[in-house]
């Protein structure tokens, strides 16, 4: 099978199910942002030395792949998705992120001020991933304004951005790297 098909040369792409849409369609922007987030997490994984964090992020990447597939499949309810074998994020995925956040919070000092993105390379990249995650969340919210989208993708992305922030803090703590603090105008 060839990587290129030439079917997108006119500015359209196929959704799951075969519908053709413009490459700048709201739905494509939503799952494209999720795909971008997954790629940034791949960069984070390349820099991580902690096996437990790497394993957890690989699970997140798999969930993001499921989420992208869900977003690329319009008008499929939960029952129909199960029948067609389309994986979807669920409540258990959100709860898993929350449990991970709670565990990581125990490794870090309570926040005393705002922090700037930075520190160890993996932590800085996690902050970048957090901002891409927030954009993906905004894109999904925009999609939900014009088309049918389940509520779980937004909840999952919202919680994931919290996890990525917490992960960045934990990576810095484990590396013994101080988090850059916001000076609040005192430059």
C-alpha positions in Angstrom: 0.0 0.0 0.0 1.4 3.4 -1.0 1.5 6.3 1.5 0.2 8.7 -1.0 -3.2 8.5 -2.8 -3.4 11.8 -4.5 -7.0 12.0 -3.3 -6.2 15.0 -1.1 -4.6 17.1 -3.8 -7.7 19.1 -4.4 -7.9 20.2 -0.7 -10.3 17.5 0.5 -9.9 14.5 2.8 -12.0 11.5 3.7 -13.6 11.0 7.1 -14.2 7.5 8.5 -17.2 6.3 6.7 -16.1 7.8 3.4 -17.6 11.3 3.5 -15.3 13.9 1.8 -14.8 17.3 3.5 -12.5 20.2 3.0 -9.1 19.9 4.8 -9.9 23.1 6.7 -13.3 21.8 8.0 -13.9 22.3 11.7 -14.0 18.5 12.2 -10.6 18.1 10.5 -9.1 20.9 12.6 -10.3 19.2 15.7 -8.8 15.8 15.0 -5.8 17.4 13.5 -5.1 19.2 16.7 -5.4 15.9 18.6 -3.0 14.4 16.2 -0.5 17.3 16.7 -0.8 16.8 20.5 0.0 13.1 20.0 3.1 14.0 18.0 4.3 16.4 20.7 3.8 13.7 23.3 6.0 11.5 21.1 8.8 14.1 21.4 8.3 14.1 25.2 8.6 10.3 25.3 11.9 10.5 23.4 13.3 12.7 26.2 11.9 10.8 29.2 14.0 8.5 31.3 11.3 7.6 33.8 9.8 4.3 32.8 6.6 4.8 34.7 6.0 8.2 33.1 6.8 6.8 29.7 4.4 3.9 30.1 1.6 6.3 31.2 2.2 8.6 28.3 2.1 5.8 25.8 -1.4 4.9 27.2 -2.4 8.5 26.8 -1.1 8.5 23.2 -3.2 5.4 22.5 -6.3 7.2 24.0 -5.6 10.2 21.8 -5.4 8.0 18.7 -8.9 6.6 19.8 -10.1 10.2 20.3 -8.9 11.3 16.9 -10.7 8.4 15.3 -13.9 9.2 17.2 -13.7 12.8 16.0 -13.1 11.7 12.4 -16.3 9.6 12.5 -19.3 11.9 12.4 -22.8 11.1 13.6 -22.0 7.8 15.4 -23.5 7.3 18.8 -21.9 5.2 21.6 -23.9 2.0 20.7 -23.2 2.3 17.0 -19.5 2.9 17.7 -19.2 -0.2 19.8 -21.0 -2.2 17.1 -18.5 -0.9 14.4 -15.5 -1.4 16.7 -14.7 2.3 16.9 -12.8 2.9 20.1 -13.8 5.9 22.1 -12.5 7.6 25.3 -14.7 6.9 28.3 -15.3 7.9 31.9 -12.6 5.3 32.9 -10.1 7.2 30.8 -10.9 10.5 32.5 -10.8 8.9 35.9 -7.4 7.3 35.1 -6.0 10.8 34.3 -7.4 12.1 37.6 -5.8 9.3 39.6 -2.4 10.0 37.9 -2.7 13.7 38.6 -3.3 12.9 42.3 -0.3 10.6 42.5 2.0 13.1 40.8 0.7 16.0 43.0 2.2 14.1 46.0 5.7 14.4 44.4 5.7 18.2 44.0 5.6 21.1 46.3 2.4 23.1 46.5 2.3 26.0 44.1 3.3 29.3 45.7 3.2 31.4 42.5 2.7 31.0 38.8 5.4 29.1 37.0 6.7 29.7 33.5 7.1 26.8 31.1 10.6 25.5 31.3 13.0 23.5 33.4 14.2 20.1 32.1 13.8 19.6 28.4 11.0 17.0 28.9 9.2 19.3 31.3 9.4 22.2 28.8 8.0 20.0 26.1 5.2 18.8 28.4 4.3 22.5 28.8 4.2 22.8 25.0 2.0 19.7 24.9 -0.3 21.3 27.4 -0.8 24.3 25.2 -1.5 22.1 22.1 -3.9 20.2 24.3 -5.8 23.4 25.2 -6.0 24.3 21.5 -7.3 20.8 20.7 -9.9 21.3 23.4 -10.9 24.6 21.9 -11.2 23.0 18.4 -13.4 20.2 19.8 -15.6 22.8 21.5 -15.9 24.7 18.2 -16.8 21.5 16.4 -19.5 20.7 19.1 -21.1 24.1 18.3 -21.8 23.1 14.7 -21.9 19.3 14.8 -22.8 16.5 17.1 -19.9 15.6 19.5 -20.0 13.6 22.7 -19.1 15.4 25.9 -16.3 13.0 26.9 -13.7 14.3 24.3 -13.9 17.8 25.9 -13.7 16.4 29.4 -10.8 14.1 28.5 -8.8 16.9 26.9 -9.5 19.3 29.8 -8.3 16.8 32.3 -5.3 15.8 30.1 -4.1 19.5 30.0 -4.2 19.4 33.8 -2.2 16.1 33.8 0.4 17.6 31.4 1.0 20.6 33.7 1.3 18.2 36.7 3.6 15.9 34.7 5.9 18.9 33.8 6.1 19.8 37.5 6.9 16.2 38.4 9.5 15.8 35.7 11.3 18.9 37.0 11.0 17.7 40.6 12.4 14.3 39.7 15.3 15.9 37.8 16.0 18.3 40.7 15.4 21.3 38.4 13.8 24.4 39.8 10.7 25.6 38.1 11.0 29.0 36.6 8.7 31.4 38.5 6.8 34.2 37.0 8.1 37.5 38.3 4.9 39.4 38.0 6.3 42.4 36.3 9.4 42.6 38.5 11.9 42.1 35.7 
